[in-house]
Amino acid sequence: MAEPVIAATKPELVSLKKGRSYFWCTCGRSQRQPYCDGSHQGTEFEPLQFKCDSDGDYLLCACKHTRSGPYCDGSHNNLSDSYEEASAEEVQATADLAITQRSGGDTGKALLDGGCYVKTLDRDALSCHQNISIQSMIHPDDGARCLALFYLEAQGGDPAVMAFPGSHVALFVLAGNGEINISGKSFPLKQEQGIYVSADEAFALQPADDSSPLQITATLCPGGNAPEWLDAMPDNFDESLQERVFSVDPGKREVMADRFYQVLIDDRIGSADMTQFVGEVPKSRAAFHHHLYEETITILSGQGYMWTEGARAEVKPGDVIFLPRRQMHSLECTDPGGMRLVGVFFPAGSPAVNY
């Protein structure tokens, strides 16, 4: 079987109209990428005719190795053994950028370009309700349109029952062991697990050991709701979604050149709007790139810098990053041991897709 020509190593961003027919080039020879211009004549390739479901911007594959043609699925990242790194020109152009400091010294927000920012938890600003300490880390007031993120810390004692009415919630256990009750059904928890709570459900958190709190991030979609504290746990667990807790498993990692990721929560388990994943990054500085999704990132281990076109900020374990849609950025890991992170993005899809 003939191999297609790699027309480009990044997808093409195009605007498509619902109901209109398009012909995607599969051979890679077209001069009208990503569309066919007839250059496949005389080869075994044929263009792919397709229609999209709605008006909007889409990323069409230009490397011709996607398994989801005509749409990019991130396969371009595996065309080489290493993820695309910042070029010498990018490094030189940004060499003199000062480090953006946090608004509160050691805590608070470091605001970068386009509304992107890095934020460090301020423990003195935690608010408490029964056994839960909580702090907003990403909120619509910060420029987030689709997502919000709260830091939660559950101590021993009478568990608070909380809900975010109308929002789907992706939780991630940063530290500790314990239990979550989701609208009347309980699940054991341990470090580095993702948990899904649907929009109409409530939940309560209880650590296994009163001296070791559960530390958790809660990412909401949509993100405009404040927590609602309930007097009692409702009995409305969604029985159609039995599996709710998902563990990090190195055996389930997907390869992205010299990086890895594992999707924990996506539409396969009922989360149609957002995807949660854990990523592993070696010591490196990625080339500047964009995503069509809005994203929250929490650093689990390792340190480095978050770069935008005209700014950078230090990142370390526990820091949260807000990344608006289409914002050019690069995450650099300076730690010889690499960096691990958990990300959540809207709309749902593959974390490998970039342009």
C-alpha positions as CSV (number, residue, x, y, z in Angstrom):
1,M,0.0,0.0,0.0
2,A,1.4,3.4,-1.0
3,E,2.2,5.9,1.7
4,P,0.7,9.4,1.5
5,V,3.0,12.5,1.2
6,I,3.2,14.5,4.5
7,A,1.9,17.8,3.3
8,A,2.5,19.5,6.7
9,T,3.4,18.4,10.2
10,K,0.5,20.4,11.7
11,P,-3.2,20.4,10.9
12,E,-4.9,23.1,8.8
13,L,-7.3,25.4,10.7
14,V,-10.4,25.9,8.4
15,S,-13.9,27.3,8.7
16,L,-16.6,24.9,7.6
17,K,-20.3,25.3,6.9
18,K,-22.9,22.8,8.0
19,G,-24.3,20.7,5.2
20,R,-21.8,21.7,2.6
21,S,-19.7,19.0,0.9
22,Y,-15.9,19.1,1.1
23,F,-13.2,16.9,-0.4
24,W,-10.3,16.2,1.8
25,C,-6.9,15.4,0.2
26,T,-5.7,11.9,1.3
27,C,-2.6,11.7,-0.9
28,G,-0.8,14.8,0.4
29,R,0.0,16.0,-3.1
30,S,-2.6,18.7,-3.4
31,Q,-1.5,22.3,-3.7
32,R,-4.8,23.3,-2.1
33,Q,-4.3,21.7,1.3
34,P,-6.2,20.4,3.0
35,Y,-8.6,20.0,0.1
36,C,-8.2,17.9,-3.1
37,D,-7.1,19.5,-6.3
38,G,-7.0,16.3,-8.4
39,S,-3.3,15.6,-7.8
40,H,-4.2,12.0,-6.7
41,Q,-4.9,11.1,-10.4
42,G,-2.8,8.1,-11.3
43,T,-2.4,7.0,-7.7
44,E,-4.3,4.6,-5.5
45,F,-5.6,7.5,-3.4
46,E,-9.1,9.0,-3.6
47,P,-10.3,12.2,-1.9
48,L,-12.6,11.8,1.1
49,Q,-16.0,13.6,0.7
50,F,-17.4,14.8,4.0
51,K,-19.8,17.2,5.7
52,C,-19.6,18.7,9.2
53,D,-22.4,18.8,11.8
54,S,-22.3,22.5,12.5
55,D,-20.7,25.8,11.3
56,G,-17.4,26.4,13.0
57,D,-13.6,26.1,12.9
58,Y,-12.0,22.7,12.5
59,L,-8.6,21.2,12.3
60,L,-8.2,19.1,9.2
61,C,-5.3,16.6,9.0
62,A,-2.3,17.7,6.8
63,C,0.1,14.9,7.7
64,K,-2.4,12.3,6.2
65,H,-1.8,9.8,9.0
66,T,-4.9,10.6,11.1
67,R,-7.2,7.7,12.0
68,S,-10.1,10.0,12.1
69,G,-10.0,11.6,8.7
70,P,-10.5,14.3,7.7
71,Y,-10.0,15.6,11.2
72,C,-6.7,15.8,13.1
73,D,-6.3,13.2,15.8
74,G,-2.8,14.2,16.9
75,S,-1.0,11.7,14.8
76,H,1.4,14.4,13.5
77,N,3.0,14.3,17.0
78,N,4.3,10.8,16.3
79,L,6.0,11.5,13.0
80,S,9.2,11.8,14.9
81,D,10.7,10.4,18.1
82,S,10.5,13.6,20.0
83,Y,7.7,16.2,20.4
84,E,8.3,19.4,18.5
85,E,10.6,21.6,20.6
86,A,11.1,25.4,20.5
87,S,13.3,26.4,17.6
88,A,16.5,28.3,18.1
89,E,14.7,31.4,16.7
90,E,11.9,31.0,19.3
91,V,14.4,30.7,22.1
92,Q,16.4,33.7,21.0
93,A,13.3,35.9,20.5
94,T,12.1,35.2,24.1
95,A,15.5,35.0,25.8
96,D,15.1,38.4,27.5
97,L,11.6,38.0,28.8
98,A,11.4,38.7,32.5
99,I,9.6,36.2,34.8
100,T,6.1,37.5,35.7
101,Q,5.7,37.5,39.4
102,R,2.7,36.4,41.4
103,S,0.2,39.1,42.5
104,G,0.7,38.1,46.2
105,G,4.4,37.4,46.2
106,D,4.6,33.7,46.7
107,T,0.9,33.2,46.0
108,G,-1.7,34.5,43.7
109,K,-1.8,35.1,39.9
110,A,0.9,35.6,37.3
111,L,-1.0,37.1,34.3
112,L,0.5,36.3,30.9
113,D,-0.8,37.1,27.4
114,G,-4.3,36.8,26.2
115,G,-5.8,36.1,29.6
116,C,-3.6,33.0,30.2
117,Y,-2.3,32.9,33.8
118,V,-0.5,30.8,36.4
119,K,-2.0,30.8,40.0
120,T,-0.6,29.5,43.3
121,L,-2.9,28.6,46.1
122,D,-3.1,31.1,49.0
123,R,-3.9,29.0,52.0
124,D,-4.7,32.0,54.1
125,A,-7.6,32.7,51.7
126,L,-9.3,29.3,52.0
127,S,-12.9,29.5,53.1
128,C,-14.5,26.7,55.2
129,H,-17.8,24.9,55.3
130,Q,-18.0,22.0,57.8
131,N,-15.1,19.7,56.8
132,I,-14.4,21.4,53.4
133,S,-11.9,24.2,52.8
134,I,-12.3,25.7,49.4
135,Q,-10.7,28.3,47.1
136,S,-11.6,29.4,43.6
137,M,-8.6,29.1,41.3
138,I,-10.2,29.6,37.9
139,H,-13.5,31.5,37.5
140,P,-15.5,33.4,34.9
141,D,-14.3,36.6,36.6
142,D,-10.8,35.5,35.5
143,G,-11.8,35.4,31.8
144,A,-12.8,31.7,31.7
145,R,-15.8,31.2,29.4
146,C,-16.5,27.5,29.8
147,L,-14.6,26.1,32.8
148,A,-14.0,26.8,36.4
149,L,-11.6,25.2,38.9
150,F,-11.8,25.0,42.7
151,Y,-9.3,23.6,45.1
152,L,-11.0,21.5,47.8
153,E,-9.5,20.1,51.0
154,A,-11.5,17.6,53.1
155,Q,-10.7,17.2,56.7
156,G,-12.3,14.7,59.2
157,G,-15.6,15.5,60.8
158,D,-19.2,15.8,59.6
159,P,-18.9,15.8,55.7
160,A,-20.3,18.7,53.9
161,V,-22.7,17.9,51.0
162,M,-22.0,20.1,48.0
163,A,-23.3,20.5,44.5
164,F,-22.7,22.7,41.5
165,P,-26.2,22.8,39.9
166,G,-26.1,22.6,36.2
167,S,-22.3,21.9,36.0
168,H,-20.6,18.6,35.2
169,V,-17.7,18.1,37.6
170,A,-14.3,16.4,37.0
171,L,-12.5,15.9,40.3
172,F,-8.9,14.8,40.7
173,V,-7.2,13.5,43.9
174,L,-4.0,15.4,44.4
175,A,-3.2,13.7,47.8
176,G,-4.8,11.5,50.4
177,N,-7.1,8.6,50.6
178,G,-10.8,8.4,51.6
179,E,-14.2,8.2,50.2
180,I,-16.6,10.1,48.0
181,N,-20.4,9.8,48.2
182,I,-22.1,10.8,45.0
183,S,-25.8,11.3,45.5
184,G,-26.2,8.3,47.7
185,K,-23.5,6.0,46.3
186,S,-20.1,5.7,47.8
187,F,-16.7,5.0,46.2
188,P,-13.2,4.6,47.8
189,L,-10.6,7.2,46.7
190,K,-6.8,7.2,46.6
191,Q,-4.2,9.6,45.2
192,E,-4.2,10.3,41.5
193,Q,-7.7,9.3,40.6
194,G,-10.2,11.1,38.5
195,I,-13.9,11.2,39.5
196,Y,-16.9,12.3,37.4
197,V,-20.0,13.9,38.9
198,S,-22.9,14.6,36.6
199,A,-24.7,18.0,36.5
200,D,-27.7,17.2,38.8
201,E,-25.8,15.2,41.4
202,A,-24.2,16.2,44.8
203,F,-21.2,14.8,46.5
204,A,-19.4,14.7,49.9
205,L,-15.7,13.9,50.7
206,Q,-14.4,12.1,53.7
207,P,-10.6,11.4,54.3
208,A,-9.6,8.0,55.6
209,D,-7.4,9.5,58.2
210,D,-8.4,12.6,60.2
211,S,-4.7,13.7,60.2
212,S,-4.3,13.4,56.4
213,P,-6.8,15.6,54.4
214,L,-8.0,14.8,51.0
215,Q,-6.7,17.4,48.5
216,I,-8.7,17.6,45.4
217,T,-9.3,19.8,42.3
218,A,-12.8,20.2,41.0
219,T,-13.2,21.4,37.4
220,L,-16.6,22.5,36.4
221,C,-18.3,22.8,32.9
222,P,-20.0,25.1,32.5
223,G,-18.0,27.1,35.0
224,G,-20.3,29.9,36.3
225,N,-21.8,28.2,39.3
226,A,-20.8,28.7,42.9
227,P,-20.9,25.7,45.3
228,E,-24.3,25.0,46.8
229,W,-24.2,23.5,50.3
230,L,-27.0,21.1,51.0
231,D,-28.6,20.0,54.3
232,A,-28.7,16.3,53.2
233,M,-27.4,14.1,50.5
234,P,-30.0,13.7,47.7
235,D,-30.8,10.2,46.4
236,N,-30.5,10.9,42.7
237,F,-27.4,9.0,41.6
238,D,-27.4,8.5,37.8
239,E,-27.6,4.8,37.5
240,S,-26.8,4.9,33.8
241,L,-23.3,6.0,34.7
242,Q,-22.1,3.3,37.1
243,E,-18.3,3.8,36.7
244,R,-17.2,7.1,38.3
245,V,-13.7,6.7,39.6
246,F,-10.7,6.3,37.2
247,S,-7.1,5.5,38.3
248,V,-3.9,6.5,36.6
249,D,-2.5,3.3,35.0
250,P,0.9,3.4,33.2
251,G,-0.3,0.5,31.1
252,K,-3.1,2.7,29.6
253,R,-0.8,5.5,28.6
254,E,-0.9,6.7,25.0
255,V,2.3,7.7,23.3
256,M,2.8,11.2,21.9
257,A,6.4,11.1,20.6
258,D,8.5,11.2,23.8
259,R,5.5,12.3,25.9
260,F,2.7,10.3,27.3
261,Y,-0.9,10.9,28.3
262,Q,-3.8,8.9,29.7
263,V,-7.4,10.1,29.3
264,L,-9.4,9.5,32.5
265,I,-12.7,11.2,31.8
266,D,-14.3,11.8,28.4
267,D,-17.5,11.1,26.4
268,R,-16.9,7.3,26.8
269,I,-18.1,7.5,30.4
270,G,-20.7,10.2,30.0
271,S,-18.7,13.4,30.0
272,A,-19.7,14.7,26.5
273,D,-18.4,18.3,27.1
274,M,-15.0,17.9,28.7
275,T,-12.0,15.6,28.8
276,Q,-9.7,15.0,31.8
277,F,-6.2,13.6,31.3
278,V,-2.9,13.0,33.0
279,G,0.2,14.0,31.0
280,E,3.9,13.3,31.3
281,V,6.5,15.7,29.9
282,P,10.2,15.1,29.7
283,K,12.8,17.9,30.3
284,S,12.1,20.0,27.2
285,R,10.5,23.2,25.9
286,A,7.7,22.7,23.5
287,A,7.4,24.8,20.3
288,F,4.8,27.5,20.5
289,H,1.4,26.1,19.5
290,H,-2.4,26.6,20.0
291,H,-5.5,24.5,20.9
292,L,-9.1,25.1,19.9
293,Y,-10.2,24.2,23.5
294,E,-10.2,26.1,26.8
295,E,-8.1,24.3,29.4
296,T,-7.2,24.1,33.1
297,I,-3.9,22.5,34.0
298,T,-2.6,21.5,37.5
299,I,1.1,20.7,37.9
300,L,1.5,17.4,39.8
301,S,5.3,17.1,39.8
302,G,8.3,18.8,38.2
303,Q,8.9,22.5,37.6
304,G,9.5,24.8,34.7
305,Y,7.9,27.8,32.9
306,M,4.6,28.6,31.1
307,W,5.4,30.7,28.1
308,T,3.2,32.9,25.9
309,E,4.4,35.1,23.1
310,G,5.5,38.0,25.3
311,A,5.6,36.6,28.9
312,R,6.6,33.7,31.1
313,A,5.9,32.5,34.6
314,E,7.4,29.8,36.8
315,V,5.3,26.7,37.5
316,K,5.8,24.1,40.2
317,P,3.7,21.3,41.9
318,G,0.3,22.6,42.9
319,D,0.2,25.5,40.5
320,V,-2.8,25.9,38.3
321,I,-2.7,27.2,34.7
322,F,-5.6,28.7,32.9
323,L,-5.3,28.5,29.1
324,P,-7.9,30.3,26.9
325,R,-8.8,28.9,23.5
326,R,-6.4,29.7,20.7
327,Q,-3.8,31.3,23.0
328,M,-0.3,30.7,21.7
329,H,1.8,29.0,24.5
330,S,4.5,26.6,25.4
331,L,5.0,24.6,28.6
332,E,8.7,24.1,29.5
333,C,9.9,21.4,31.9
334,T,13.3,22.2,33.4
335,D,13.3,19.3,35.8
336,P,15.6,16.4,34.8
337,G,13.0,14.0,36.3
338,G,10.3,15.4,34.0
339,M,6.9,16.9,34.7
340,R,3.5,15.4,35.4
341,L,0.2,17.3,35.1
342,V,-3.6,16.9,35.0
343,G,-5.5,18.8,32.5
344,V,-9.2,19.3,31.8
345,F,-10.5,20.9,28.6
346,F,-13.6,22.0,26.7
347,P,-14.9,20.9,24.2
348,A,-14.0,17.3,24.7
349,G,-11.5,15.6,22.4
350,S,-8.0,14.4,22.3
351,P,-5.2,16.2,24.2
352,A,-2.8,15.3,21.3
353,V,-4.6,17.7,18.9
354,N,-2.8,21.1,18.5
355,Y,-1.9,23.5,15.7
